[in-house]
Structures are given as structure tokens and as C-alpha cells.
Amino acid sequence: MFCCLFSDYWLMKKHKINKSFDKQFGQFIKKKRLDFDWSQADLAAKIGNNYQNISRLERGEISPTLFWCYKLADAFEIDLTELIKELGYTPKK
């Protein structure tokens, strides 16, 4: 029983961390998109998606996949590692 409760707690905690990241990532993408003066439809066309998914991504409702990150970095003309660094991630040495 304790194991089950612990795993549920861990999953809930992990979910909160992911949601926080998703919101931060979404805000970052929205800022970059506005810096380029693009609409959500413009960005969607550049990465081969639809504006509804861009909207959901910017609101933090969905998590970005590695493929999405690659396509977004390409659209914003930055390296994927640059995209990750701009989000505040610094690799441990």
C-alpha cells in the first residue's frame, strides 16, 4: 500500500514539474514568435502543424516533443541546443 501511495505522489509531483516546464516553454515560444512578428498560423505553417496546436503549446496545455523542438528551432533559425539553453537549461559537467 505504501508503495502505491508513494508512486502516486511521485507521479503527481512529476506532473506538476512537467506542467511548470510546459508553461515556461509555451511563454518562450510565444515571445519568439512575436519577436518574428508571426501569427500562430504563420509559425504553424513553418513547422508543418496547425495553429490550434501552436495555441495549445503556448498555453502550456501540451508538452513539446523532441521533434517539435527541432522544428521550432529550425523555424526560429537557431540550433536546438540554443533553444534549450534559452530556456535556462545548463548541462551538468
C-alpha positions in Angstrom: 0.0 0.0 0.0 2.8 2.5 0.9 4.5 1.8 -2.4 1.3 2.6 -4.3 0.8 5.8 -2.4 4.4 6.8 -2.9 4.2 6.2 -6.6 1.0 8.2 -6.9 2.6 11.1 -5.0 5.7 10.9 -7.2 3.6 10.9 -10.4 1.6 13.9 -9.2 4.8 15.7 -8.3 6.4 14.9 -11.7 3.2 16.1 -13.4 3.4 19.5 -11.6 7.1 19.8 -12.7 6.1 19.0 -16.3 3.2 21.5 -16.3 5.5 24.2 -15.0 8.0 23.5 -17.8 5.2 23.3 -20.4 4.0 26.8 -19.4 7.5 28.2 -19.4 8.2 26.7 -22.7 5.0 28.0 -24.1 5.7 31.5 -23.0 9.2 31.3 -24.5 7.7 30.1 -27.9 5.1 32.9 -27.9 7.8 35.5 -27.2 10.0 34.2 -30.0 7.0 34.1 -32.4 6.1 37.7 -31.6 9.7 38.7 -32.0 9.5 37.5 -35.5 6.1 39.2 -35.9 4.4 35.9 -36.9 0.9 34.8 -36.2 0.2 31.4 -34.7 -0.8 30.3 -38.2 2.5 31.6 -39.7 4.5 29.6 -37.2 2.3 26.5 -37.7 2.9 26.7 -41.5 6.7 26.9 -41.0 6.8 23.8 -38.8 4.1 21.8 -40.7 1.5 21.9 -38.0 -1.8 23.8 -37.3 -2.4 27.0 -35.3 -4.6 25.2 -32.8 -1.6 23.1 -31.6 0.6 26.2 -31.5 -2.0 27.9 -29.3 -2.2 24.8 -27.0 1.7 24.7 -26.9 1.9 28.4 -26.0 -0.7 28.0 -23.2 1.3 25.0 -21.8 -1.5 22.6 -22.4 0.7 20.1 -24.3 4.3 19.1 -23.9 6.8 19.7 -26.7 8.3 16.6 -28.2 11.9 16.5 -29.4 10.7 16.6 -33.0 8.7 19.8 -32.2 11.7 21.4 -30.5 13.8 20.6 -33.6 11.2 22.1 -35.9 10.7 25.2 -33.7 14.5 25.8 -33.5 14.7 25.5 -37.3 11.8 28.0 -37.8 13.5 30.4 -35.4 16.8 29.8 -37.1 18.7 28.7 -34.0 20.4 25.5 -33.0 18.4 23.0 -31.0 21.0 23.4 -28.2 20.5 27.1 -28.3 16.7 26.7 -27.9 17.3 24.6 -24.8 19.9 27.0 -23.4 17.5 29.9 -23.9 15.0 28.1 -21.7 17.5 28.2 -18.9 18.9 24.7 -19.0 22.6 24.4 -18.4 24.2 21.0 -18.7 26.0 19.5 -15.6 29.7 18.9 -16.1 
